[in-house]
Amino acid sequence: MKATEMKVPYLDLKVQYESLRDEIADSLQQVLDNTAFAGGPFVEKFEKEFAAFCQSKFALGVGNGTDALWASLTALGIGQGNEVITTPNTFIATTEAILLSGAKIVFVDIDEVTYNIDPALIESAITERTKAIIPVHLYGQPADMDPIMEIAKKHGLFVIEDACQAHGARYKGRRAGTIGDIGCFSFYPGKNLGAYGEAGGIVTDNPQLVETIKMFRDHGQRKKYHHSIFGWNGRMDGFQGAVLSVKLKYLDHWNENRRKNAELYNNFLGDVEGIITPAQAEYAEHVYHIYTIRVKNRDKLMASLGEKNISCGIHYPIPLHLQDAYRDMGHSKGSFSVAEKCSEQVISLPMYPELSEEQIEKVSREVKAFIGNQ
Ligand SMILES: *Cc1c(COP(=O)(O)O)cnc(C)c1O
């Protein structure tokens, strides 16, 4: 096949599955043989393994990443009358969870280099109703947690880490999700650690939060049909626990490959005028869930790459404060100018652990050719 014909998908779950085929089949068979479908021993096994991986005291499996965030907010007692600070440059699940808890969303703009919440802007957004900050470790790079933790401590706020894109990433050596009061993960199939269906998880060192979230995810009950708190069906599926146990063993290796792929892209594109490649902060070990560059004619570049059999993504085309669903928040263009500017320029290039050097070379060559012809 000629290089020009080579397809470069944005994401390819199939190649990874092929390499795990027998192990996955065996793990699913065990779930069937034990009829352990909702929660149960396979979920518990994964919880222990994931806690050890994160170097956290506890981990709990839940239904998805949105459940993880909602359960965390609710378990911390956050609800009506409270405000929660986060960034408009995230997937909407972050703010869905805030609204589900009953609290109000308060946005703070992002840092233009890391695309994460700008700690310098947080304090001016705090009111007497503020209860928590949700930093989002976007694209796989942790937010700058030290100043965030300092502000939280000073004002008596909780910190809930949205680590749904940052499985295995590190902040000053510590795993993403383990620095705040609680860390939330999504195991949606396309994430760095992805289930084969819907799943999510939380990590914390706080045993009380663990007890409350165990009840929350199981209809608010500790004893069957004795519902002592508000709850939900937020359990992890047994099959997903088994799949995640198999896949967790390879996560560091896969993340290492993502980092190598990012380095290759950086080598090809880093010095090209008109392209801003991702910057790894000096405190971070970035796991490149998403490899995003910034260019001027983003939409045209995307169309041009599409014609060359290269699929890209945009994360995200509309910052949350400008979404129709949040019209009643009263924001408009100009409210969070850095997030807005980035949303017009970002384009996510193909990124997954099994991406080949030839594929990266092809994508880079085509990006360069487009930029050169501008
Ligand atoms: C994927 C994701 C979520 C939500 O996860 P689901 O499992 O889809 O509910 C939350 N926050 C961020 C930043 C995400 O990328």
PDBQT file of the ligand as one rigid body, heavy atoms in Angstrom, charges set to zero:
ROOT
HETATM    1  C1  LIG A 401     -15.135  11.016  29.635  1.00  0.00    +0.000 C 
HETATM    2  C2  LIG A 401     -15.200  12.146  30.571  1.00  0.00    +0.000 A 
HETATM    3  C3  LIG A 401     -16.133  12.214  31.629  1.00  0.00    +0.000 A 
HETATM    4  C4  LIG A 401     -17.328  11.316  31.791  1.00  0.00    +0.000 C 
HETATM    5  O1  LIG A 401     -17.225  10.024  31.656  1.00  0.00    +0.000 OA
HETATM    6  P1  LIG A 401     -18.446   9.059  31.234  1.00  0.00    +0.000 P 
HETATM    7  O2  LIG A 401     -17.883   7.732  31.600  1.00  0.00    +0.000 OA
HETATM    8  O3  LIG A 401     -18.673   9.231  29.778  1.00  0.00    +0.000 OA
HETATM    9  O4  LIG A 401     -19.631   9.407  32.053  1.00  0.00    +0.000 OA
HETATM   10  C5  LIG A 401     -16.019  13.259  32.539  1.00  0.00    +0.000 A 
HETATM   11  N1  LIG A 401     -15.092  14.205  32.405  1.00  0.00    +0.000 NA
HETATM   12  C6  LIG A 401     -14.205  14.199  31.389  1.00  0.00    +0.000 A 
HETATM   13  C7  LIG A 401     -13.187  15.282  31.316  1.00  0.00    +0.000 C 
HETATM   14  C8  LIG A 401     -14.237  13.183  30.439  1.00  0.00    +0.000 A 
HETATM   15  O5  LIG A 401     -13.378  13.196  29.419  1.00  0.00    +0.000 OA
ENDROOT
TORSDOF 0
